[in-house]
Amino acid sequence: MPVVRTSQRTKRFSPLLHSEGASWERRPYFIEALRAPGRVHLTAPYLSINEAHLCVTASIGGAQTPYGLQVLCVDINWEAAKQR
């Protein structure tokens, strides 16, 4: 049977495989979205944990539900976006 090597990337992201119950409430982009609902907030470029490239996170607090204010977050590949 051949030996299957797990890449460093796969090992690095293994904690993200089970993100049920994860909380982003302490992240600045989440806090800012709650402070000023209806406004888009952008982070400064940072190194993405997912792809190891520069990205920014856009967030907005908008929809009020029975569970509270919902926040939408989107990661944008900064390097790809600045080429356009």
Sequence and secondary structure as in RCSB ss.txt:
>XXXX:A:sequence
MPVVRTSQRTKRFSPLLHSEGASWERRPYFIEALRAPGRVHLTAPYLSINEAHLCVTASIGGAQTPYGLQVLCVD
INWEAAKQR
>XXXX:A:secstr
       HHHHHHGGGGG TT   TTSHHHHHHHHSTTS EE   EE TTTSSEEEEEEEEEEEETTEEEEEEEE
EEHHHHHT 
